[in-house]
Amino acid sequence: MAIIAMMAAVLLPYISHSTSRPRLEAYAVETAALLKADRTAAIRHRVQIVTQIDAGARSLRSGSTGQILRVPDDVVFDAILPSRCNDRVALSTISFFPSGISCGGTLMLSRPGTTYEVRVNWLTGGIEIVPRNTS
């Protein structure tokens, strides 16, 4: 018993704690849900709602609730966002307008072999998750 306990103590730190494929998908779903909530708030309250995207800090911040979603360090997080939206600089944001439309953007969450794109349609403001196998 003592030998097994010592082996476990030595080997446990080397066991991978990387994000699994289902957990990566869950992050994509959480990202889409946060964006959909901001779009719904813009329509319901008839105001512009801006979601902040910080790819460097690996996070999104809801403009309607202030909720922050952080992506783990082992997941590659990237964003393709418009440089301008509604005649204003938009580089790190996705804006939703009272009509439901948006300036759009794509957020990518990747790990070896799998990528999920969370796309915001610039015309309709609709949000979809597109899985991509990269292996």
C-alpha positions, -999 to +999 in steps of 0.1 A: +000+000+000+028+024+009+046+017-024+014+025-044+009+057-024+045+068-031+041+060-068+009+080-070+026+110-052+054+109-077+033+104-109+003+125-101+019+159-111+028+144-145-008+135-154-021+158-181-048+183-170-054+196-205-089+206-217-108+177-232-127+179-264-161+179-246-149+207-223-137+227-253-172+223-268-187+235-235-165+266-236-178+273-272-214+269-259-208+292-229-193+318-253-223+316-276-247+318-247-230+350-234-232+366-268-268+355-272-277+370-238-261+403-248-280+403-282-313+395-263-306+424-238-300+448-267-333+439-283-353+438-250-339+471-235-337+489-269-301+499-264-267+490-279-249+463-259-211+458-263-194+426-255-157+431-247-132+405-262-097+403-249-079+376-268-046+382-249-062+378-215-083+349-229-116+364-218-150+378-228-170+403-207-208+406-212-220+442-218-254+434-202-244+415-171-207+421-166-202+383-165-166+373-174-159+341-192-122+330-191-107+304-214-080+280-200-043+285-209-041+253-229-069+265-253-059+287-282-083+317-282-084+340-312-108+366-325-115+381-359-134+413-353-142+443-374-120+473-371-150+497-372-186+493-362-213+520-366-186+545-376-166+539-344-134+520-336-144+485-326-112+464-325-119+443-294-157+444-292-188+428-307-217+453-306-254+443-307-280+470-316-317+473-306-328+459-339-308+427-332-282+432-358-245+433-351-212+443-367-203+406-365-171+387-356-157+352-351-142+338-320-121+306-323-114+281-295-088+254-304-068+226-290-049+200-310-073+183-334-103+204-327-115+240-333-148+256-325-157+288-342-184+310-326-197+332-354-218+364-350-235+372-383-230+409-391-263+412-409-287+393-386-268+392-353-274+355-352-249+334-334-238+299-344-211+274-334-192+257-362-170+227-352-138+221-372-116+190-371-080+201-376-064+167-376 
